[in-house]
Amino acid sequence: MTDEEDLGDLPPSAKLVFKVLEYNGGQTQKEIVQESMLSARTVRYALERLQEIDAVTEDVYFADARQSIYEINYDGVAEAEADAQAVE
């Protein structure tokens, strides 16, 4: 994660997507849309923002290779929290 931005600085949609992944584990974009009740475009944007700060990883979804599965990158999240506390 970057020093300039962490989870607290993200838009509410990205925070919701993060919480959906935190609660349900790895999911496809379609599953996140269904669970969060956000539009597909909003979920795409939220996932991009989460990937930019290394909070979420994207992997191949082996059940359907046309889709990706998104999971929380706990190493990236822990690193950002440590950086945020060091700044305080």
N, C-alpha and C positions, 0 to 999 in steps of 0.2 A: 504494500500500500504506500501511497505517497504521503509525504509530510503534510501537504496542503489539504488533503481530503481523506476523511475516514467515513465510517458508516453514519455518524451523526450529521455529516454535511450533505448526505445524499437526499434526493427528493423522496417524499413519502412512498411513492410507488416502488422505489428500489428497496426501501426498508421493509415494505410489505412482502416483496418477493423474497428477500433474505429470510424473513420470519417464516414464510411458507416452506422454504427449503430447510430451515432449522427444525421446524416441527415435523415435516414429512420425509425428510431425507432427500436423496437424489430424485429429480423429476425431469420430464421432458418439458419443453416450452408449452405444449398443448395442455399438459397436466397442471402446470403453473397457472395458465389462463383460467382453467376450470376452477381451481382451488381459490385463486385470488379474486376472481370475478373482474379482473382488469382486461382491457382490450389486448389483442395479440401485439399490436404496435407498442403499447405501453410496456408490456412485459419484455419485448425485445430491447427497448431502450433501457429499461431497468437492469436487465442482464448485462448489457454492454457496459453500463456504469459500474456495476459490481465487478465485472471482469477487469476493468481499467484499474481498479484499486486492489486487485488480486484477492477479492473476498469470495469469488466463485470460480470454479473450474468447469470447463466444458469437455466432455468425453463422448466417444461414439456410443450410441445406444444400440447394443447388439441385437435386440429384438426387432429393430427396424433401423437399418443403417442410414436411412434418409433423415433421421432425427438425431438430435444430440441430447445427452443427459447432463443436467447441471447439478453440481454439488457444492456445498460450502467448503472453502479452502481454510480449514481451521488454523493452519500454519500462518497464512497471510493475515487472518483476523487477529491472532495472538500477537503477531509482530506489530501491527498497527496500534493495538491497545498499549503495548509496551512503549512505543514511540510517543503516543499521546500522553502517557503518564510521565515520561521523561521531560516533556515540554513544560508540564505543569510545575 
